[in-house]
Amino acid sequence: MSLRPCLFFVLVVGAGIRLSSGKSFLRRRDAADQTTGCREVADVIERSVDVVVIGAGMSGIKAAKTLEEHATPISYVLLEASDRVGGRMRKHTLPNGYVVEDGANWIIGGKGNPIYEMAVDLDMALYDQGSEYFDWKVYSSTTGQAYDEALVRTRESDFHEALKCVNERGWGAWCRRMLKEGDPSVRVVLDECGWNPTDALDDAIEWSYIDWGFTYPANKVSIFSYPDYSETEPFGEGSFLVSDQRGFQFIPETLAHMLLQDPKLETEVVLIEWDNLDLNLAPARVHAINRRDGSCTIYNANAVIPTVSIGVLEQRQDIFSPPLKDFASKNTFEMGSFQKIFYTFEDAFWKDDGTDHEFINVAMPREDRGKCSLWLSLDKGNESSSVSMTNATGIEHSPPQQQPLILNIPNTDGKKSPGIMFNIDSSAPIVIETLYIHTVAQHTDPPVEIEVFTKQGSYIDFETEPNPWTKVFHGSVVGLGPATLTKLDEDIFVPISIQSGAKQAVYVSIKTPMKRCSNCLLGNKVQSTNNREGDLLKVDGGIGMTDLFVSAGNKRAFTGAIVYHMGSRLKEEKEKGEEGTDEDLLASSTEILPGSRTLFCTLVTPQVEMVGEVSKEEAMSFLTPLKTIYGSDRVVPSNIYAVAQWKDSPWTFGSYANWKVGSDPSSYYELMNEPQRDMHGRSVIFLGGSAACLAHLELVQGAYYAGEMKALQVLAYLEGEKYDAWKHLCNK
């Protein structure tokens, strides 16, 4: 789908649970936490940093990366209350082995969109939704019969014409607001544009575009939610569903691995004091509790970037002392809620008629509309419903994978060093998938903590300069000793792309504390790369390193193995330049998760509030229209998985933000673009998160850009300069 309505689905939120558990891993803070912070904790650590970033979702991670890339070193800490990075991008593995998304599901916009570019660079599986029209078959819930396809297309075309009219009036409504003409709802403007639903089919079409997109019916959605995307979306109208089995969260995980400093997980901010009377003290004191051991740290900071959702800012003003200024009066958003329910069956019975649509739309009476009326077929791609899996993970349906090439460099000298820097020269475009290393110790206990960094060009003259380097691996391994290769987990190793004829520096280092380097890496004194005929790369030189980016030692050659494959699709696509097309080289227009035999439906805000937590009985009741269509004997799920409710989660308080009817965008722009200042006039709180990027509101790239914008704003402030946030892509 390329129009805006269903695209807000990109930032659905939540931690998944099974129906049988009825509980989320999230928990509320104790009352003492909310009022006293760290004051009543016996052992309190105090640290001073330039910046505290709150939330390790896409926005927080990008903010941290932007701070790290600044020319002048900036100290910061990235705090995350949950046990993972990714925020509202979260995967879940069904019992049949397929990975589905609890939260964000779509990438909106193709070439030029940083999220799309990263997905392509990481070889992520995407489904191209292509047409601006739904790929669906529409049925009547009362008769079980399909509507005539020509009739459905005619009605949908009529709605599209009305939507174009709404889009044209979207930002124009701001002008009307300034002229005191009011802020109409989308319902009012749809009526003005000639769309007046007359039957269940019209209702089904409108629900799919409006309610499913914004979590509210048209009379609850502000006209400001409909900007003209030809102006505000520079990446076009492409829509790509992420079906990659590493999950959408693989993108923020990859970015987090590139950080020089790891996020502090399970560390919950319980108090932000930000109006200090003493000018000699830091403007902000951020109290954070580690939920694993109960320890408490107070971070004295010059600036704070909260990247949490609008729902958290709205519901948890008690975190801020004093409360944020004018937030209640200037916040023009409210958090809507999605609730996904996944149903897995023994066979994909909905394709028995030989069709393989992406959606099944059930036109229901208005009072039942939205109770699982729109179904997405994750099984799209099988030729028939009788296909069964021989492998529970569905590997037999995966596209052919290129066999990796391996350059093996044997350990001959056994020279040891805590770290080794070396250069790689490549005679063709390649992507390094992972490394094998040699360690001194065998069967290390505890495991050895390894970090890998890389940079374009040679390592020479950059041995003690961390800024140009990017971290691509941070994990623990059990060292297998001098005679056996120890593999670095490719699932968390960020692939390294090298262009033909280019030189790439790599730095492998042990982070685990050691005595006399007992767990050291092994290298060779002789600079041998063991190249064979046909090898596309060679190791060029090397040097041993002691402490991380501190001091260089003797010459050392890397020993181990480099696992790589030819080609870089991202680079090939960029090299096409203007002659290229927007067609994604990885996206499929024919399949999502073939063999999964899974449908999912989504409840939106009115239904979520009406139904509450979905019981197994309630979930089964949503299947009644499908039973009318396909027969009760066929519609028998082997598994039901309902994602936990987001509106009660203390980390989100909803799925994403919508403009309220009657909004005044100018006040919200001021709230999100101007920092909160203390009594001395110092800029202290810089509100971030996906809702801070209004040109890409609640899209994944919006979160990414908002993190960048807020970090740049903070950096300018710390250097005594003014940053014009209005010129950033978020406000264009």
RAGI-V10538 format. One record per backbone hydrogen bond with DSSP energy under -0.5 kcal/mol. CO is the residue of the C=O (numbers start at 1). NH is the residue of the N-H. E is the energy in kcal/mol with one decimal. If there is no record, write none. Layout:
((CO;NH;E) (CO;NH;E))
This chain:
((4;7;-1.6) (4;8;-0.7) (5;8;-0.9) (6;9;-1.2) (7;10;-1.8) (8;11;-1.3) (9;12;-1.1) (12;104;-0.6) (15;644;-0.9) (18;21;-1.1) (18;22;-1.6) (30;34;-1.4) (31;35;-1.2) (32;36;-2.4) (32;37;-0.5) (33;37;-1.1) (36;39;-2.1) (38;41;-1.6) (42;44;-0.8) (43;296;-0.9) (45;298;-3.0) (47;49;-0.5) (47;300;-3.5) (49;302;-0.6) (50;302;-1.2) (50;303;-1.2) (51;53;-0.5) (51;77;-1.4) (52;305;-3.0) (53;55;-0.6) (53;79;-2.7) (54;307;-2.6) (56;86;-2.7) (57;61;-2.5) (58;62;-2.1) (59;63;-2.2) (60;64;-2.3) (61;65;-2.5) (62;66;-2.4) (63;67;-2.1) (64;68;-2.2) (65;69;-1.7) (67;70;-1.1) (75;50;-0.8) (75;51;-1.7) (77;53;-2.9) (77;79;-0.6) (78;264;-3.1) (79;55;-3.5) (80;267;-2.9) (82;266;-3.3) (86;89;-1.2) (88;90;-0.6) (88;104;-2.4) (90;102;-2.6) (90;103;-1.2) (92;94;-0.6) (92;100;-3.2) (94;97;-2.4) (98;94;-3.1) (100;92;-2.5) (100;102;-0.6) (105;242;-3.0) (106;108;-0.5) (107;109;-0.6) (107;240;-2.6) (110;113;-2.7) (113;117;-2.8) (114;118;-2.1) (115;119;-2.3) (116;120;-2.4) (117;121;-2.4) (118;122;-1.9) (119;124;-2.9) (120;123;-1.7) (125;243;-1.8) (125;244;-1.0) (126;128;-0.5) (126;588;-2.8) (127;129;-0.7) (127;241;-2.7) (134;136;-1.2) (135;358;-0.9) (135;359;-2.3) (137;361;-2.4) (138;147;-2.9) (139;363;-3.3) (140;144;-2.0) (145;140;-2.4) (148;152;-2.3) (149;153;-2.4) (150;154;-2.1) (151;155;-2.5) (152;156;-2.7) (153;157;-2.5) (154;158;-2.1) (155;159;-2.0) (156;160;-2.2) (157;161;-2.1) (158;162;-1.8) (159;163;-2.6) (160;164;-2.5) (161;165;-1.7) (162;166;-2.2) (163;167;-3.2) (164;168;-2.2) (165;169;-1.2) (166;170;-0.6) (167;170;-1.1) (169;173;-1.2) (170;173;-1.3) (171;174;-1.1) (171;175;-0.8) (172;176;-1.6) (173;177;-2.5) (174;178;-2.5) (175;179;-1.6) (176;181;-3.5) (177;180;-2.0) (182;184;-0.6) (184;223;-1.6) (185;189;-1.8) (186;190;-2.9) (187;191;-2.1) (188;192;-2.1) (189;193;-2.0) (190;195;-2.7) (191;194;-1.5) (194;196;-0.7) (199;203;-2.2) (200;204;-2.4) (201;205;-2.2) (202;206;-2.6) (203;207;-2.8) (204;208;-1.8) (205;209;-1.5) (206;210;-3.2) (206;211;-0.5) (207;212;-2.9) (210;214;-2.9) (211;215;-2.3) (215;605;-0.7) (215;606;-0.5) (217;220;-2.3) (218;186;-0.8) (218;187;-1.5) (218;221;-1.1) (220;222;-0.5) (221;186;-2.7) (222;225;-1.8) (223;226;-1.9) (227;229;-0.9) (228;231;-1.9) (228;232;-1.6) (229;233;-2.0) (232;234;-0.7) (233;236;-1.4) (235;110;-1.8) (238;109;-3.4) (239;129;-2.5) (239;241;-0.5) (240;107;-2.7) (241;127;-2.9) (241;243;-0.6) (244;247;-1.7) (247;250;-1.8) (248;251;-1.8) (249;253;-2.4) (250;254;-2.2) (251;255;-2.3) (252;256;-2.5) (253;257;-2.1) (254;258;-1.1) (255;259;-0.6) (256;259;-1.1) (258;471;-1.7) (263;265;-0.9) (264;80;-2.5) (264;267;-0.5) (266;268;-0.6) (266;291;-2.8) (268;270;-0.5) (268;289;-2.7) (271;287;-3.1) (272;274;-0.6) (272;321;-3.1) (273;285;-2.8) (277;279;-0.7) (278;281;-1.5) (283;276;-0.8) (284;301;-2.3) (285;273;-2.7) (285;287;-0.6) (286;288;-0.5) (286;299;-2.8) (287;270;-2.3) (287;271;-1.2) (288;297;-2.7) (289;268;-2.5) (289;291;-0.7) (290;294;-2.3) (295;290;-2.9) (296;45;-2.2) (297;288;-2.6) (297;299;-0.6) (298;47;-2.6) (298;300;-0.7) (299;286;-2.6) (299;301;-0.7) (300;49;-2.4) (301;284;-2.2) (303;52;-2.0) (304;306;-0.6) (304;686;-2.9) (305;54;-2.5) (305;307;-0.5) (306;688;-2.9) (309;313;-2.1) (310;314;-2.6) (311;315;-2.5) (312;316;-2.7) (316;319;-1.6) (317;320;-1.1) (319;272;-3.2) (321;274;-2.0) (321;275;-0.5) (324;327;-1.0) (326;330;-2.3) (327;331;-2.4) (330;332;-0.7) (332;660;-2.7) (334;336;-0.5) (334;658;-2.4) (336;655;-3.9) (336;656;-1.0) (339;603;-2.6) (340;643;-2.4) (341;601;-2.0) (342;641;-2.7) (343;599;-2.5) (344;638;-2.9) (344;639;-1.4) (347;349;-1.8) (348;351;-1.9) (349;352;-1.9) (351;354;-1.9) (358;377;-3.2) (359;137;-1.3) (360;362;-0.5) (360;375;-3.1) (361;139;-2.9) (361;363;-0.6) (362;364;-0.6) (363;141;-2.4) (365;368;-1.9) (365;369;-1.0) (368;371;-1.9) (370;372;-1.9) (373;362;-3.4) (374;602;-0.6) (375;360;-2.5) (375;377;-0.5) (376;378;-0.9) (376;600;-1.8) (377;380;-1.1) (378;593;-2.8) (379;382;-1.4) (380;592;-2.8) (382;381;-0.5) (384;387;-0.9) (385;348;-1.1) (391;394;-2.3) (394;397;-1.8) (395;398;-1.7) (405;564;-2.9) (406;408;-0.7) (407;409;-0.5) (407;562;-2.2) (408;410;-0.6) (409;560;-2.1) (410;412;-0.7) (415;523;-4.1) (417;521;-2.0) (418;510;-2.3) (419;545;-3.2) (420;508;-2.4) (421;543;-2.3) (422;506;-2.9) (423;540;-3.0) (424;504;-2.5) (425;538;-2.0) (426;501;-2.3) (429;567;-3.7) (430;498;-2.7) (431;433;-0.5) (431;565;-2.0) (432;496;-1.8) (434;563;-2.2) (435;488;-2.3) (436;561;-1.6) (437;486;-3.0) (438;522;-2.2) (440;482;-0.6) (441;481;-1.0) (448;450;-0.6) (448;477;-2.8) (449;511;-3.4) (449;512;-1.1) (450;475;-2.1) (451;509;-2.8) (452;472;-2.9) (452;473;-1.4) (453;507;-2.6) (454;470;-2.7) (455;505;-2.7) (457;505;-0.5) (459;462;-2.6) (462;465;-1.1) (464;466;-0.6) (466;469;-1.5) (470;454;-1.9) (472;494;-3.2) (473;452;-2.2) (475;450;-3.4) (477;448;-3.0) (477;479;-0.8) (479;443;-2.6) (479;444;-0.8) (481;439;-0.6) (481;484;-1.0) (485;487;-0.5) (486;437;-2.9) (489;492;-1.2) (489;493;-0.5) (492;494;-0.7) (493;495;-0.5) (495;497;-0.6) (496;432;-3.0) (498;430;-2.4) (499;502;-2.0) (502;426;-1.8) (503;457;-2.9) (504;424;-2.7) (505;455;-1.8) (506;422;-2.4) (507;453;-2.6) (508;420;-2.5) (509;451;-2.7) (509;511;-0.5) (514;516;-0.5) (515;518;-1.0) (517;520;-1.5) (520;440;-3.0) (521;417;-2.2) (522;559;-0.7) (523;415;-2.0) (524;557;-2.9) (526;528;-1.9) (532;535;-2.1) (536;427;-3.3) (538;425;-2.6) (538;540;-0.5) (539;541;-0.7) (540;423;-1.0) (542;556;-0.7) (543;421;-2.7) (544;553;-4.1) (545;419;-1.3) (547;550;-2.1) (547;551;-0.9) (551;546;-2.2) (554;544;-3.5) (557;524;-2.2) (559;438;-0.6) (560;409;-3.5) (561;436;-2.6) (561;563;-0.5) (562;407;-2.3) (562;564;-0.5) (563;433;-2.8) (563;434;-1.2) (564;405;-3.9) (565;431;-2.6) (568;572;-2.5) (569;573;-2.4) (570;574;-2.3) (571;575;-2.4) (572;576;-0.7) (573;576;-0.8) (573;577;-0.5) (574;577;-1.2) (576;579;-1.7) (577;580;-1.3) (588;128;-2.5) (593;596;-2.1) (597;345;-2.6) (598;378;-2.0) (598;379;-0.8) (599;343;-3.3) (600;376;-2.6) (601;341;-2.4) (603;339;-1.9) (604;607;-0.7) (604;608;-2.9) (605;609;-2.7) (606;610;-1.6) (607;611;-3.4) (608;612;-2.4) (615;619;-2.6) (616;620;-2.3) (617;621;-1.8) (618;622;-1.1) (620;623;-1.5) (621;624;-1.5) (623;627;-2.1) (624;628;-1.8) (625;629;-1.7) (626;630;-3.3) (627;631;-1.9) (631;634;-1.2) (631;635;-1.6) (634;636;-1.9) (639;344;-2.5) (640;19;-0.6) (641;342;-3.3) (641;643;-0.5) (642;17;-0.8) (646;649;-1.5) (646;653;-0.6) (646;654;-1.3) (649;652;-1.3) (649;653;-2.3) (651;309;-0.5) (656;336;-2.8) (658;334;-1.8) (659;222;-1.2) (660;663;-1.2) (663;665;-0.5) (664;667;-1.0) (664;668;-1.1) (665;669;-3.0) (666;670;-1.8) (667;671;-2.1) (668;672;-2.6) (669;673;-2.1) (670;674;-2.0) (676;684;-2.8) (676;685;-1.5) (678;681;-2.2) (682;678;-2.3) (684;304;-2.8) (684;686;-0.5) (685;676;-2.9) (685;687;-0.6) (689;692;-2.1) (690;693;-1.2) (690;698;-1.0) (692;694;-0.9) (693;696;-1.2) (694;697;-1.0) (696;699;-2.1) (699;703;-1.7) (700;704;-2.0) (701;705;-2.9) (702;706;-2.5) (703;707;-2.1) (704;708;-1.8) (705;709;-3.0) (706;710;-2.6) (707;711;-1.9) (708;712;-2.4) (709;713;-2.1) (710;714;-2.4) (711;715;-2.7) (712;716;-2.2) (713;717;-2.0) (714;718;-2.8) (715;719;-1.3) (716;721;-3.4) (717;720;-1.8) (722;724;-0.5) (723;725;-1.3) (724;727;-1.7) (725;728;-1.4) (728;731;-2.2) (729;732;-1.1) (730;695;-2.6))
